[in-house]
């Protein structure tokens, strides 16, 4: 881009000198400053391009009056284009700077919403990836977070109806509620109820800002969120509450001896949040017991629903097995491999948000089962 104006000047001069028909092409030099402005947008390049064009107008030998008048006219055109390009270049640079600052603000705000996961929480290693289908959006309707609490490591994976920027407000409401409730509530069902209340409150407040005549109850049938809540306890025991979300996959920490990725589905999930009220009695389901080195991989439905050009769905389980083949990779590497395989499968921009979250038990081996005191699946208040 920096040398393009010089190449243009060289091409015009050579064309002028070598043309067998004696056709005048010297007027094309007037485009040089405009090419510099469009190529780099820098004022220095505009001035340099104009100087190159003016030097190229100097005739290599004596020329007639007609040729001289043509060169003088071209010189005036070059100066006019230099002046216009110089002004446009300054305005373009200012607008580009403002756009970069606005983008930095947007990235910061979205990073606060879906903040990076810590590499480790209470002996549990974590890694996550998120891709938004909305243009210019880093986050959308898919959400996840993990918090270390006195009740264990609590994990949220969710998917709000819709994708991209329109779903951002609902995702923010759920994440904010989880970050408070996970520390405040001793029982996992109470955390889920807090999420449900926050979702309803957010949708009611949003509807109150709608124009007159808006049906305030319409969101009951149209707005919902799938949610998977996990609690990893001290002994590696994992319990879950699932509201319409895909169940996680488990990878053994000893791939040479254990099976490949296995879907953990201990029961039928509850309906998504917002579709029906939660039942009066809620009990977390025992999901699995993570031994040292075992990995849980959580995902949203945007992973399994991704299609290629022929309409074939993404083989998530196979891609996960391929990503974990050989020596156990780092969690970030595992997640990155699955994401890369998904993007290769779709062959272009994704049509729906998707999120991946992996957690691994890096704690040391616990006491034998006989030595551990029994513990109820549902913690008391």
N, C-alpha and C positions, 0 to 999 in steps of 0.2 A: 504493500500500500504506500510506503514511503517513496519508492522509486518509480511508481506508476506515472506521475507527471513527467519525469525525465524520459521514460520510455516513450511516452506519447510525443514529446518534442522530437526525439530521435527518429521515430517512425514517420512523422510529418516531413521532416527535413529530407530524409532518404527518399520518401515518396516524391517529393518535389524535384529532387535532383535526378532521380532515375526514371521518372515517368517518360515513356517514349512519345506520348502525345503532346507534351508541352503544356499539360493542364495545370492550372494554378491551385495548389492545395495549401498555400501558406496561411490562408485565413483560418484554417483549422487550429492554428496555434492559440487562438483566443479561448479555446475550451480548456487549456491547461490549468488555469487557476481553479476553474470549476471542478475539474477532476481531482485536484488536490484537496479541495474543500469536501467533496463527497467521500474521498478515500480515507482521510485521516481526521478531518475536522479541525486541524491545528492551524493557527494563523501563520506560524513559521513556514509550514509547508505551502500555504497559499502564496506567501511572498516569494518563496524560493521557486515555485512553479511559474509565477509571473516573470521573475527575473530570467529564468531559462527561456521562456517564450520570447522575451524582448531580445535577448542575445541571439536567438536563432533568427530573428528578423534582419540582423545585419547581413547585407548581401556579401557573398564571397568575392564578388568582382563588380565591375561597373554595370549599372543597370539603367534602363530607359526611364523616361518620365512616368510612363504608365505603371511600370513595376514599382517605382518609388512611391507613387501615390497609393498603390495598393498596400504596400508595406506600412505606410503612415496610417492608413485606415485600420489595418490590422493591429497596429500598435495602440491606437485609441481604443479598439475593442478589448484588447488585453488589459489595458489599464482599468476600463470600466468593469470588466469581469473580476479583476483583482479587488477593486473597491467593494463590489457587491459580495463577493465570496468572503472577504475579510469581515464584513459586518455580520453575515450569516453565520460564519464560523464562531464568532464570539457569542452570539445568541445560542447557538447549538451547544457550545461548551457549558454555558450557564444552565441550560435546561437539562443537560446530561448530569451535571453535578447535583441538581435538585432531585433528579430521578434516583441517583445513587444514594443520596441521603434518605429519601423516602423508602427505598428498598431496605436500607439498613435498619430503619425504624420498624418496618414490617417484619423483617426477619427476627429482630429482637423480641417483638411482641409475640410472634408465633412460637419462638423458642421458650418464652416464659410459660406459654400455655402447655405445649408438649415438650417439657424440659428434658434434657438428656438424662438417661438413666445413669446412676452411679455404677461403677464396674463391679461393686460388691456390697451386699447388705447382709450383715450378721452371718457371714459364711456362705451366702448364696451369690454366685456370680450371675451377672445380668448383661444382656445385649439386646438391642432393639433396632428396628428399621421401620420407616414409614414413608410411603409415597402417596402423594395427593394427586387426584385426577384433575383438580382445578388448576387452570393456568395461572401461574404466579403465586400459588399457594403452597406453602411447605407442609401444612397440616390441613385436615379436613374433618370428615365425619368419623374417622377411625381414631381411637384413643387408647393409650395404655399408660400405666404408672405402677411403680412398686415402692413400698414404704416399709422401713423397719420400725416395728412397734413393739410394745411390751407383750403383745399377744402373739407375736411371730411376724414373719415377713408377709405382708398382704399385697396382693397383686390384682390390678384391674385391667381387663382387656374389654373394650367395647366398640360398638359400631352404631353410629347414629344414622337414621334414615336419610338418604341423600348423600352427596359427596361434595368436596371442595369447600369454597368459602361459605355457601349458604348453611352448611351444617356446623360451622365453627362455633356459633353461639351455644348450641345445645351441648356440644362436646365440652366447651368451657364450663358450663354449669355442672356437668357430671364430674369432671375432673376436680373442680373446686370442692364439691361436696365430698368426694372420696378422700381428698387430702385432709379434711377435717375429721370425717367420721371414722376413718381407719385408726386414728389415734384415740378418739373419744369413746368409741363403742367397744365393749368387751366381747360381744357376740357378733359373729359374721352376719347373721340375718338382720341385725339392727343396722349394720352398715348398708345393706341392700335397701332397707326401708328408707334410710336417709337419701339414698340415690333416687329412689322413686319419688319422694316428696320434692326433691330439688328439680327433677325433670318436670313434674306437674307445675310447680311454681314458675319455673322459667317459661313454660309454654303459655301459662295464663298471663304472665306479665307481657310476653311478646304479643299475645292476642289483643291486649288492652291498647296497644299502640297501633292496631290496624284501623283502617277507615271505618266510618259509620256503616252499619248494615252487615258487618262481618259476623258470621256465626261463631260465637265464642266457644261452642262445644265441638267444632269441626276437628280440632287437633286430636280428639280422643281416638278417631278412626284413622288418622293419617300420619300421626307422628309417634314414633317409637324408637327404642334403642335396645339392641342386644347387649348383654353384659355377662361377663364371666368373672367371678370373684374367687380368688384362691387365698388360702392361708397356709403357709409353710411353717410348721411348728418345729420345736427344738429337736425332736427325734427324727426329723425328715418326713413326718406324716403330713400329707397334703389333703385338705378338705376343700370343697368347692360348692358354690352356688351358681347355677347357670340359668340365665334368662334368654333362651333362644339363640345362644351363641354356639359356634362350632367348638367341639371338645378338643382338648390339646393332644399332642403326640408325645410319646415318651421314648427316649433313646437310652439304651443301657450304657453304663459307663465302661462296660467290657464288651465292645462290639464283636470281638473275635469269638466270644462264648455265648453272648446273648442274642436274642432275635433283633430284627430290624425295627424301624419305627412302628410303634403300636398306638392306635387311637385309644384313648382312655374315655370310655362312655359308661359310667356307672349307673346311669338311669336316664329317663326322659327329662329334657330341660323344661323349665317353666316357660310360660309365654314371655315374649319381649316386654320390657318395661314400657308402660303407657298403653298397652293393648287391653289388659285386664288388671284389676287390682291384685296385689300379691295375696296369697292365702294367709289365713290367720296364723297357722302353724308352719314354721319354716325350720328345716333342719339341714345343715350342710351335709353333703354326700362325701363319704371317704373316697378320695380319688386314687391315691397311690401312696407308697412310701418311697421317697427318694433316697437311694443308697448313695454313698460318696461316689461322685463322678457321673451320676445319672442326670439326664437333661430333660426338661419339659420345654416343648415348643408350642407357643400359643400363636394364633393367627386370626385374622378376620375373614369373612366370606369372600372378600375381594381376591384372596389368594386362590381358593378353589374354583371360583367362578371365572377366572381369567381365561380367555380363549385366544387361539391363534387364528390365522387367516381362514382356515378351513372350518372353524367353529369348534375345534377340539378343546376340551378343558385342560387346564394345567395339571399335570400329574404330581400333585404336591408330595404325596408319600414317597414316590420314586425319587423326586428331586431331593428330598430330605435325606433319603438313604444314600444317594450319590454324594451329597455334600458331606456326609459323615463318614464316608468310606476311608479305610486306612486308619492311621493314627488319629485319635480324637483331636479335632482342630479346636482352636480357640473359639469361644462363643461368637465373637464378632465376625470371625472368618466364616463360621457355619451360617450365620444369618446372611452375610453378604453373598455367599455362594447361592443360597436359595433365591435371594432377590435377583441376582444376575440371571439365574436360570429362568425365572418368571419373565423378566424383561426380554430375554431371548425368545421365549415362547410366544409372547404377544407380538414381538417384532416391531414395536413402536410405542407411542403413548398409551398408557393404561386408561381404560374407560371407567374404572371405579377405584376408589381409594383402597389401599391394602396396608396392613401392618403385620409385623412379625416380632415376637418377643420370645427370647430363650432364657431359661434360668437353669443353673447347674448347682448341685449340692457339692460344695467344696469343703464342707465340714468333715472333721475326722470321724471315724467309726464310733457310733454310740455304744452304750452298754448293751449287753445281751438282753434279749426280750424278757427273760425271767427276772433280771435285776431291775428292770424299769417298772416304776409304779404304774398301775392302770390309769388311763386318762380318758375322760369322756370326749366324744366327738364334738360336742357343743359346749364351749366354755361357759361357765356361769357368770352372772353379772358381778 
